Amino acid sequence: MKDRAQLNKIKYIWAIVKDRWFRPYDDIILRFNTKAKDGNPLVWRIFVNGQENLASDFEIIGHVYSLTSKENNIKKYNVGCMGRVRWQGTKAIIITAPRPREELV
């Protein structure tokens, strides 16, 4: 049983390493779902490279920024980042790309 847990941990770490080093980061935008009905737990809209996913909750580890967009001629306020999304059920875990060096000054 202990060997299986160690193997799963190694697979998990390897998946993160492959994502970080061998694939470009995704463009991620988070926005509150104003059209969610009462009782619907999916109150967050998570856009990954333009594709919408609904989430009940999210956790962000890293650097984010604010941005605005227009949807049907209505101004929307968003949180954006470059990074990766991992799902735990309907919760989005977002690990962002490092902050660009020019922003560290």
N, C-alpha and C positions, 0 to 999 in steps of 0.2 A: 504494500500500500504506500509506503514511504517513497519507493522508487517511482511509482506512478505520479505522485505529487511533484517530485523533482522534475520528471519529464514534462509535465504540464507547465511548470514554471519556466523551464528552458524554452518550450515552444512559445509561450507568451512573450518572453524576452526577445526571442528571435523574430517574432512578428513585428515587434516595435522597432527593432534594428533595421529590418527590411524596409519598413515604412519610412523611417527617418532618413536612410541613406540611399535608397534605391528608387524612390518615387517622389515626384514633386509634391509640394504641399497643396492641399485643397483650399479653395476660397470658401470661407464659411461666414454666413450671415445669420444672426439670431433676431427674431422678432416675436413679440407677443401676438397670439392668435385672437384678435378682437372678435372673430366670428364663431368662436367656440361656444357651444351651447352649455347652459348650466348642467353640471354633473359630468361633463366631458373632461376627463383628466388630461387630454392632449391640448394643453394651452400654449405651447411654444412651437413656433415655426422655425425649423432649422434648414437653411438652404445650403447645400453642399454642391459647389460648382453649378449653381442655378437650379438644382433639383430639390424640390421641397420634401421635407420629412416632418412629421409631427412628433412632439415629445411631451412627456408629462413633467419633466424636470431636466436640468442640465447642470453640469459642473465644468468650470473652465480652469485649466492649469496653464498659466502663461500670460502673454501679452495680448490685449484686445484694444480696439479703438472704436470710436463712434462714427457713424455715417448716416446719411439720409438717402432716401430713394423715393421714387414716385410709383404708385400702383393705382391705376384707373384715375389718374390726375389728382391723387391724394398723396400728400407728403407723409412719408413713413420714417420713423426713427428706429435705427438698428444698432446692434453691436456686431462688429465684424472682426475677423482674424484670419490668418493663414495657419493651417494646421491639419489635424486628423480628428475624426470622430469615431469613437468606439461606443457601442450600444450595450447597456445593461437593461434588458427589457425595453421599456419606453423612455429610459433616462439616457441622455446623450452625455458622454464623457469626452471633453474636447481638450486635446493637448496641442498647444499652439507652437508655431515656428518661433525660433529665437527672435528677439527684437532686432531690427536692422541696426547696424553699427552707427549710422548717421543719427539715429534717434537717441542714442545713449549719451550724446554730448550735452 
